[in-house]
Amino acid sequence: MTSQLSDRLNQHFGFKTFRQGQESVISRLVNGESAVAIFPTGAGKSLCYQLPALMLPGLTLVVSPLLSLMKDQLDYLLSQNIPAARLDSTLGRNEYNAILENAKSVRLKILMISVERFKNERFRNRLKTMNVSLLAVDEAHCISEWGHNFRPEYLKLPDYRDEFNIPQVLLLTATATTQVVKDMCQRFSIPDSNVTITGFYRENLYLQVSPVAGSNKNEKLYTTISSQPESPSIIYVTLQKTAEKVAEFLVSKGIGAAHYHAGLKSDEREQIQDRFIQGDLRCIVATIAFGMGIDKKDIRRVIHYDLPKSLENYSQEIGRSGRDGEKSFCEVFADKDTIITHENFVYGDTPERSSIRGLLEIIKANETPLLELKLVSLSRELDIRPLPLKTLLVYLDMHGILKPRYAYFQEYSFKFNQPPEQIAGSFEGERRTFVSTLFNCCETKKTWTYLNMERATSAANSDRKRVVAALDYFDEKGWVELQAKQSVDVYDILNNQFDPEQTADTLHALFVQKETREIKRIHTMLSFFESNTCISRKLAAYFGETISKENCGHCSFCATGTGARFTESKRIFIPQTYNASEIITKIREKTGTGLSLQNTTKLLCGIQTPLFFKLKVKSMPEFGLLENYPFQVVKDWLTGS
């Protein structure tokens, strides 16, 4: 088997040997087992699904939390003549249909999707016709609540695996503590013996922690960058506006730099990413939206202008430097003001108890055992951000109140590319009658024709599944141009005999615990950077690895013998020039409503909520007035008004 794997590695990828850990993982997959690969960033995780995909009989389905960040991997596969594709919202109808047809016939070996795609009614119908050999889950730590980037949709992946009869699973991540690894394995029933961990220690990275006051960051950054302006560098910041300002500063100093964040259009992001990879752009100032899936081996510097979100993020982000094995420099600007921003993001995701109570009342009032929810409008109605709302629905599932069933699109519309009579004439007998009945249940408004689904299923004496399959078939043939809108999530109500008050308390307490956990994660990182010990050794230990050296010799602690001391934040006390009572009165007058203490605090700290979009608070001078102050300080200040 070893000889066969090496031959296929050389044949398809041109490599003569495997990197550490790769052969162990790939052997298990080729032998029909599931596996877990925990490798540092840039250590070759992707090959662990790419090579097996070519050796397994069916399709390999790759799930990623951010498909846009897998562009580089896809480009690489196509350059190696490996049939791969990704499904995303940018695809046209013909391209989308061609990809699915190629996946069905296994002319495509790798298909990359987001986890949300599993809920898509049309995709689900197509997936059932495909032969999927392997489900590869990228950033698999997202499945664990103990991980640093929990995604509630990931909790459904084990169910999707069972539903679509996918025989094998590969879990991939660069950042998983011992507890997260255990959680991942339990959810997919993967034995501990099938976990491969190659270690987190990187001998070629110099880790520097430098106390820098906020007002001195730009000059410190310029001094560092200008010493070797041609060295490819990534500068990480927390906020989009900071990325823009810092890049503008560097350009004004003659440094070739560009900003990168999720607020840019996708084609702009791709252009910047391509310029950086090709070497035309030497310096990128980016939020954490940049870096995942980037295959650039000669990044010489990673600088955290703002503190990373967590030790997991830090490990992942510095791992993007020095992938060629050459010495690289990683520096953190140690300034406590960034902590405020990170904490405020966490507080912004905790829904109010009254909002949770609102969802429980909706469940109680539902007259059937099926509950249909439009998550976008529900988010606005309850004033809960979309991600925490999904988490709340997961908690309701865990408490035996709701169980997710499926999602469907409420509205189907299409343009005719052929006359409806001609389309119906392509069929005979009952099928022809069925198609004619469907078109009789439609209404055409100018260009688009809208289907009345309820009327169609009744008139055709058919179920919704057959109607959708027919529309998909027409679209696949090019007879119509189909579009689906307004996703509806359907849940089974398993128990509506709960006590709303008690249940609201229980669920809200879970969010408070999650909030406490995330705040603790931030302060664990702060203590880590300030501790009097070798940085490399302590980082490895955080992920359960022990390195033999007492001192690595390539970090700022080993160079100085002391830990860093962060510059203290001066933004702890609200200036006396602000009057809380007057500000609350102004907010009430401008919004036309009295906000809760929690939402008033969010408004002053510049934290958006669905309610604030409705009230258009972003244009108010009070919005973000105290964004540089800790959330709890602002909240206590308002309480004492």
C-alpha positions in Angstrom: 0.0 0.0 0.0 2.8 2.4 0.9 4.4 2.0 -2.6 1.0 2.4 -4.3 0.3 5.6 -2.4 3.7 7.1 -3.2 3.2 6.3 -6.8 -0.2 8.0 -6.9 1.2 11.0 -5.0 3.9 11.4 -7.6 1.6 10.8 -10.5 -1.1 13.3 -9.5 0.8 15.9 -7.5 4.5 15.5 -8.4 5.6 15.0 -4.8 8.1 12.2 -4.1 7.4 11.9 -0.4 4.6 12.5 2.1 4.8 15.2 4.8 4.6 14.1 8.4 1.2 12.5 9.2 -0.2 12.5 5.7 0.4 8.9 4.8 -1.1 7.6 8.1 -4.4 9.6 7.4 -4.6 8.7 3.7 -3.9 5.0 4.3 -6.9 4.8 6.7 -9.2 6.5 4.2 -8.1 4.3 1.3 -8.7 1.3 3.6 -12.3 2.4 4.1 -12.0 3.9 7.6 -12.8 7.4 8.9 -10.0 9.6 10.2 -9.1 12.9 12.0 -6.1 15.0 10.9 -4.9 17.8 13.2 -2.0 19.5 11.5 -0.6 23.0 11.9 -1.6 25.6 9.3 0.3 24.9 6.1 1.3 21.4 7.1 -0.6 19.7 4.2 -4.1 18.9 5.6 -5.7 19.4 2.2 -3.7 16.5 0.6 -5.4 14.2 3.1 -8.6 14.4 1.2 -7.3 15.3 -2.3 -5.3 12.1 -2.9 -8.0 9.7 -1.4 -10.6 11.5 -3.6 -8.8 10.2 -6.7 -8.6 6.6 -5.3 -12.1 6.2 -3.8 -14.8 5.1 -6.2 -17.3 8.0 -5.6 -17.3 11.7 -5.0 -15.5 13.5 -2.1 -17.7 16.2 -0.6 -15.7 18.9 1.2 -17.5 21.2 3.7 -15.9 24.5 4.6 -17.2 27.4 6.8 -16.0 29.9 4.2 -16.0 28.7 0.6 -14.5 31.9 -0.7 -11.3 31.0 1.2 -11.0 27.7 -0.6 -10.4 29.4 -4.0 -6.7 28.9 -3.8 -7.1 25.2 -3.2 -9.6 24.8 -6.1 -7.2 26.7 -8.4 -4.4 24.4 -7.4 -6.5 21.2 -8.0 -7.5 22.5 -11.5 -3.9 23.3 -12.3 -3.1 19.7 -11.6 -5.9 18.5 -13.9 -7.9 17.2 -10.9 -11.6 17.5 -11.5 -12.9 19.7 -8.7 -15.5 22.5 -8.3 -17.3 24.5 -5.6 -21.0 25.5 -5.3 -21.6 29.1 -4.3 -24.0 31.9 -5.0 -21.9 33.4 -7.7 -22.6 30.6 -10.2 -24.9 31.0 -13.1 -27.6 28.5 -13.9 -25.8 26.6 -16.6 -22.6 26.4 -14.6 -24.4 25.2 -11.4 -26.3 22.5 -13.3 -23.1 21.3 -15.1 -21.3 20.9 -11.8 -24.1 18.9 -10.3 -24.4 16.7 -13.4 -20.6 16.1 -13.4 -20.8 15.2 -9.6 -23.6 12.8 -10.3 -21.7 11.0 -13.0 -18.5 11.1 -10.9 -16.7 13.0 -13.7 -16.1 15.4 -10.8 -14.1 13.9 -7.9 -14.1 16.8 -5.4 -17.1 19.1 -4.7 -16.7 21.9 -2.2 -19.8 23.2 -0.4 -20.9 25.2 2.6 -22.7 23.4 5.4 -25.8 25.4 4.7 -26.0 23.8 1.3 -27.3 20.6 3.0 -30.5 22.4 3.8 -31.1 23.5 0.2 -34.2 21.6 -1.1 -32.9 21.4 -4.7 -29.4 20.4 -3.7 -30.7 17.7 -1.4 -32.7 16.1 -4.2 -29.6 16.1 -6.4 -27.3 14.8 -3.6 -29.5 11.7 -3.2 -28.6 10.7 -6.8 -24.9 11.0 -6.2 -22.4 8.4 -5.1 -20.5 10.1 -2.2 -17.5 8.1 -0.8 -16.1 10.6 1.6 -17.3 13.7 3.6 -14.3 15.9 4.4 -15.0 18.6 7.0 -12.6 21.5 6.9 -12.2 23.6 10.1 -13.8 20.7 11.9 -13.3 22.3 15.4 -16.4 24.4 14.4 -18.5 21.4 15.5 -17.5 21.8 19.1 -19.0 24.3 21.5 -15.6 24.1 23.3 -13.9 25.3 20.1 -13.0 28.9 19.3 -15.3 29.2 16.3 -18.4 27.2 17.1 -20.9 27.0 14.2 -24.3 25.5 15.2 -24.9 24.3 11.6 -21.9 22.0 12.0 -23.8 20.0 14.7 -26.1 18.6 11.9 -23.2 17.1 9.9 -23.3 13.7 11.6 -27.1 13.6 10.8 -26.4 14.6 7.2 -23.8 11.9 6.9 -26.3 9.3 8.0 -29.1 10.7 5.9 -27.1 10.6 2.6 -25.4 7.3 3.5 -21.8 8.7 3.3 -19.6 5.8 4.4 -16.4 7.7 5.5 -15.6 11.0 7.2 -12.3 13.0 7.4 -12.1 15.8 10.0 -9.5 18.5 9.4 -8.3 21.3 11.6 -5.2 23.1 12.7 -6.5 24.3 16.1 -8.0 21.8 18.5 -7.4 21.4 22.2 -7.7 17.9 23.7 -11.3 18.6 24.8 -12.3 19.7 21.2 -10.6 16.6 19.7 -12.6 14.4 22.0 -15.8 16.2 21.1 -15.2 15.9 17.4 -14.5 12.1 17.6 -17.6 11.4 19.7 -19.9 13.2 17.4 -18.7 11.2 14.4 -18.0 7.9 16.2 -14.3 7.9 15.2 -12.0 6.0 17.4 -9.1 7.7 19.1 -6.7 5.4 17.3 -7.7 7.1 14.0 -6.6 10.6 15.2 -3.3 11.8 13.7 -1.7 14.9 15.4 1.6 16.1 14.0 2.3 18.8 16.6 2.1 22.6 16.7 5.7 23.6 17.4 7.4 25.5 14.6 11.1 25.9 15.0 11.5 28.4 12.1 9.1 31.0 13.6 10.4 33.7 15.9 7.6 34.8 18.3 7.8 38.3 19.5 5.4 40.1 21.9 6.0 43.9 22.0 4.2 46.3 24.4 3.0 49.2 22.2 0.6 52.0 23.1 -2.2 52.5 20.6 -0.9 55.9 19.6 2.5 54.5 18.7 1.3 51.4 16.7 1.6 53.0 13.2 5.2 54.2 13.7 6.2 50.9 15.2 4.6 49.1 12.3 6.3 51.3 9.8 9.7 50.7 11.4 9.2 47.0 11.2 7.9 46.9 7.7 10.4 49.4 6.2 13.4 47.4 7.5 12.6 44.8 4.9 9.9 46.2 2.6 10.1 43.4 0.1 9.3 40.7 2.6 5.8 39.3 2.1 3.8 40.3 5.2 0.3 40.0 6.6 -0.8 42.5 9.2 -3.9 41.4 11.2 -6.4 43.9 12.6 -9.8 43.5 14.3 -12.0 46.0 12.5 -12.6 46.7 8.8 -12.1 50.4 9.3 -8.7 49.8 11.0 -7.6 47.7 8.0 -8.4 50.6 5.7 -6.7 53.2 7.8 -3.5 51.2 8.4 -3.2 50.3 4.8 -3.7 54.0 3.8 -1.0 55.0 6.4 1.6 52.5 4.9 0.9 53.6 1.4 1.4 57.2 2.4 4.8 56.1 3.7 5.7 54.5 0.3 4.9 50.9 1.4 3.0 48.8 -1.2 0.0 47.7 0.9 -3.7 47.0 0.4 -6.5 46.3 2.8 -8.6 43.1 2.8 -11.8 42.4 4.7 -15.3 40.9 4.3 -16.8 44.2 3.4 -15.1 44.2 0.0 -16.8 42.8 -3.1 -15.8 39.2 -3.8 -14.0 40.1 -7.1 -12.0 42.8 -5.2 -10.9 40.3 -2.6 -9.9 37.7 -5.2 -7.9 40.4 -7.1 -6.0 41.4 -3.9 -5.4 37.8 -2.9 -4.1 36.9 -6.4 -1.7 39.9 -6.4 -0.4 38.8 -3.0 0.1 35.2 -4.0 1.9 36.2 -7.2 4.2 38.6 -5.4 2.9 41.8 -7.0 1.6 43.0 -3.6 4.0 42.6 -0.7 1.9 43.7 2.3 -1.8 43.0 3.2 -3.6 44.6 6.1 -6.4 42.3 6.8 -9.1 41.2 9.2 -9.3 37.4 10.0 -11.3 37.0 6.7 -7.9 36.7 5.0 -5.5 33.7 5.1 -7.5 30.5 5.3 -6.7 28.3 2.3 -4.0 30.6 1.1 -1.1 28.6 -0.4 1.8 31.0 -0.2 4.9 29.5 1.2 7.2 32.6 1.5 5.3 34.8 3.9 8.1 36.2 6.1 6.1 38.2 8.6 2.8 38.0 10.4 2.1 41.0 12.6 -0.8 41.3 14.9 -1.4 45.1 14.9 -4.4 44.2 17.1 -4.5 41.3 19.5 -5.8 38.0 18.0 -9.3 36.8 19.1 -7.9 33.7 20.9 -4.9 31.5 21.2 -6.4 29.2 18.5 -6.7 32.2 16.1 -3.1 33.2 17.0 -1.8 29.7 16.3 -3.6 29.6 13.0 -2.6 33.0 11.8 1.1 32.8 12.6 1.1 29.4 10.9 0.6 31.1 7.6 4.2 32.4 7.8 7.3 30.4 6.9 5.7 27.4 5.2 8.8 27.0 3.1 10.7 26.2 6.3 12.7 29.4 6.2 13.0 31.7 9.3 10.0 34.0 9.7 9.0 36.7 12.1 5.7 36.8 14.1 5.0 39.8 16.3 2.1 40.8 18.5 1.6 44.5 19.4 0.6 44.1 23.1 -2.0 46.8 23.7 -5.0 46.1 26.1 -7.4 48.5 24.2 -8.0 45.7 21.6 -9.4 43.6 24.4 -12.4 45.9 24.7 -13.3 45.4 21.0 -13.1 41.6 21.3 -15.2 41.5 24.5 -17.8 43.8 23.0 -18.2 41.4 20.0 -18.9 38.6 22.5 -21.5 40.6 24.5 -23.2 41.6 21.2 -24.0 37.9 20.5 -25.8 37.2 23.8 -29.6 37.5 23.2 -31.8 39.0 25.9 -34.0 36.8 28.0 -37.1 38.5 26.6 -36.1 37.6 23.0 -35.6 34.0 24.0 -39.0 34.1 25.7 -40.5 35.5 22.4 -39.4 32.4 20.5 -40.8 30.1 23.2 -44.2 31.9 22.9 -44.1 31.3 19.1 -43.6 27.6 19.7 -46.4 27.5 22.3 -48.9 29.3 20.0 -48.2 27.0 17.0 -51.3 24.9 16.4 -49.6 22.0 14.5 -46.7 19.7 15.3 -44.8 21.3 12.4 -43.2 24.7 13.0 -42.1 26.8 10.0 -39.6 29.6 10.5 -38.1 32.2 8.2 -34.8 32.8 10.0 -34.1 36.2 8.5 -37.4 37.8 9.5 -37.4 35.9 12.8 -34.0 37.4 13.6 -35.5 40.9 13.1 -38.7 40.1 15.0 -36.9 38.7 18.0 -33.9 41.0 17.9 -31.4 38.1 17.9 -28.4 38.1 15.5 -28.6 35.3 12.9 -25.7 33.2 14.4 -27.0 33.3 18.0 -30.5 32.5 16.7 -29.2 29.4 15.1 -27.4 28.5 18.3 -30.7 29.0 20.2 -32.5 26.6 17.9 -29.7 24.1 18.5 -30.2 24.5 22.3 -34.0 23.9 21.8 -33.1 20.7 19.9 -30.7 19.6 22.7 -33.6 20.2 25.2 -36.0 18.0 23.3 -38.3 20.9 22.3 -37.6 21.2 18.6 -36.0 18.9 16.0 -34.9 20.3 12.6 -36.6 18.5 9.8 -35.8 20.2 6.5 -35.8 23.6 4.7 -37.6 24.6 1.6 -38.0 27.7 -0.6 -41.3 29.4 -0.3 -41.2 31.0 -3.7 -40.3 29.4 -7.0 -40.3 31.5 -10.2 -38.9 31.0 -13.7 -38.5 32.5 -17.1 -39.7 30.4 -20.1 -36.9 29.7 -22.6 -39.4 27.5 -24.5 -43.2 27.8 -24.8 -45.0 25.9 -22.0 -46.9 23.9 -24.6 -43.7 22.7 -26.2 -42.3 21.7 -22.8 -45.5 19.7 -21.9 -45.3 18.1 -25.4 -41.9 16.6 -24.5 -43.8 14.1 -22.3 -46.6 11.6 -22.8 -49.6 10.3 -20.8 -49.7 11.0 -17.1 -46.4 12.9 -17.1 -47.7 15.3 -19.8 -50.9 15.9 -17.8 -48.8 16.6 -14.7 -46.6 19.2 -16.4 -49.6 20.9 -18.0 -51.2 21.0 -14.5 -48.1 22.7 -13.1 -48.1 25.4 -15.7 -51.8 26.0 -15.1 -51.0 26.7 -11.5 -48.6 29.6 -12.4 -49.1 33.3 -12.9 -46.8 35.3 -15.2 -45.9 38.9 -14.3 -43.9 40.6 -17.1 -40.8 38.4 -17.4 -41.1 36.0 -14.5 -43.7 33.2 -13.9 -44.6 32.4 -10.3 -45.7 28.9 -9.2 -48.5 28.5 -6.6 -47.0 25.5 -4.8 -50.0 24.7 -2.7 -52.4 24.9 -5.6 -50.0 22.8 -7.8 -49.7 19.9 -5.3 -53.4 19.8 -4.8 -54.4 20.0 -8.5 -51.7 17.5 -9.6 -52.5 15.2 -6.6 -48.8 15.1 -6.0 -46.3 15.9 -3.3 -44.0 18.9 -3.2 -40.9 16.8 -3.8 -42.1 15.8 -7.3 -43.0 19.3 -8.2 -39.6 20.6 -7.2 -37.9 17.7 -9.1 -39.9 18.6 -12.2 -38.9 22.3 -12.0 -35.2 21.3 -11.5 -35.5 19.0 -14.6 -36.9 21.8 -16.7 -34.0 24.0 -15.6 -31.4 21.3 -16.2 -32.7 20.9 -19.8 -32.6 24.7 -20.3 -36.3 24.9 -21.0 -36.7 27.4 -18.1 -34.5 29.6 -16.0 -35.4 28.8 -12.4 -34.9 30.7 -9.2 -35.9 30.0 -5.6 -36.3 32.5 -2.9 -37.3 32.9 0.8 -35.9 29.9 2.6 -38.2 28.4 5.3 -36.8 26.1 8.0 -39.2 23.4 9.2 -39.0 21.9 12.7 -40.9 19.1 14.5 -42.3 20.3 17.8 -41.4 17.5 20.1 -42.7 19.1 23.3 -44.8 22.2 23.8 -45.7 21.4 27.5 -42.6 23.3 28.8 -42.8 26.2 31.3 -41.9 29.3 29.2 -40.5 31.2 32.2 -38.3 28.4 33.5 -37.2 27.4 30.0 -36.3 31.0 29.1 -34.2 31.2 32.3 -32.4 27.9 31.4 -31.7 28.9 27.8 -30.5 32.4 28.7 -28.2 30.9 31.3 -26.6 28.8 28.5 -25.8 31.9 26.5 -24.4 33.6 29.6 -22.2 30.6 30.2 -21.1 30.7 26.6 -20.4 34.5 27.0 -18.3 33.8 30.1 -16.4 31.1 28.3 -15.5 33.4 25.4 -14.5 36.2 27.7 -12.3 33.8 29.7 -10.7 32.7 26.4 -9.7 36.3 25.7 -8.1 36.7 29.1 -6.4 33.3 28.9 -4.7 34.7 25.7 -3.8 37.9 27.6 -2.2 35.9 30.4 -0.4 33.7 27.9 1.3 36.6 26.3 2.3 38.1 29.6 3.5 35.0 31.3 7.2 34.5 32.3 7.8 31.4 30.3 8.9 30.3 26.8 6.2 31.3 24.3 6.7 28.4 21.9 6.7 25.9 24.7 3.6 27.2 26.3 1.7 27.5 22.9 2.5 23.8 22.2 1.3 22.8 25.7 -2.0 24.6 25.2 -2.7 22.2 22.4 -1.5 19.2 24.4 2.0 18.9 22.9 5.2 18.7 25.0 8.4 19.9 23.4 11.7 18.6 24.7 13.4 22.0 25.0 13.0 24.0 28.2 13.5 27.2 26.2 13.0 27.4 22.4 15.6 30.1 21.8 13.4 31.8 19.2 10.9 33.9 21.1 11.0 37.2 23.0 10.9 35.5 26.4 13.9 33.4 25.6 15.7 36.6 24.3 15.0 38.7 27.3 14.2 36.3 30.1 11.0 38.2 31.0 7.4 38.2 29.8 5.8 41.1 28.0 3.8 43.7 30.1 0.9 45.1 28.1 0.3 48.8 27.9 -2.7 49.5 30.2 -5.9 50.8 28.8 -6.8 54.3 29.9 -10.4 53.9 28.9 -11.8 52.5 32.1 -13.7 55.4 33.5 -16.4 57.3 31.5 -15.5 61.0 31.3 -17.7 63.3 33.5 -18.5 65.3 30.3 -21.0 62.6 29.4 -24.4 62.6 31.3 -26.1 59.2 31.2 -29.6 60.5 31.9 -29.4 63.0 29.1 -28.0 60.4 26.6 -30.8 57.9 27.5 -33.4 60.7 26.9 -31.9 61.5 23.5 -31.9 57.9 22.5 -35.5 57.5 23.5 -36.6 60.6 21.6 -34.7 59.6 18.4 -35.8 55.9 18.4 -39.3 56.5 19.6 -39.0 53.7 22.1 -37.4 52.9 25.4 -34.5 50.5 24.9 -33.5 47.9 27.5 -30.4 48.4 29.5 -28.6 45.7 27.5 -29.5 47.3 24.1 -28.7 50.8 25.3 -25.3 49.6 26.2 -24.9 47.9 22.8 -25.9 51.1 21.1 -23.4 53.2 22.9 -20.7 50.6 22.3 -21.4 50.5 18.6 -22.7 46.9 18.6 -25.4 46.3 15.9 -28.5 44.3 16.5 -31.4 43.5 14.1 -33.6 46.0 16.0 -31.0 48.7 15.4 -31.2 48.2 11.6 -34.9 48.8 11.8 -34.5 51.9 14.0 -31.6 53.2 11.8 -29.5 54.0 14.8 -26.2 53.9 12.9 -26.8 57.5 11.8 -27.3 58.7 15.3 -24.3 60.4 17.0 -24.9 58.3 20.1 -24.2 55.1 18.2 -20.7 54.0 19.1 -20.2 57.1 21.3 -18.5 54.9 23.9 -17.1 52.1 21.7 -13.6 52.5 23.2 -14.9 51.6 26.7 -15.5 48.1 28.1 -19.1 46.9 27.8 -19.5 46.2 31.5 -18.1 49.6 32.4 -20.7 51.3 30.1 -23.5 49.1 31.5 -22.6 49.9 35.1 -22.4 53.6 34.3 -25.9 53.5 32.8 -27.2 51.6 35.9 -25.9 54.3 38.2 -27.5 57.1 36.2 
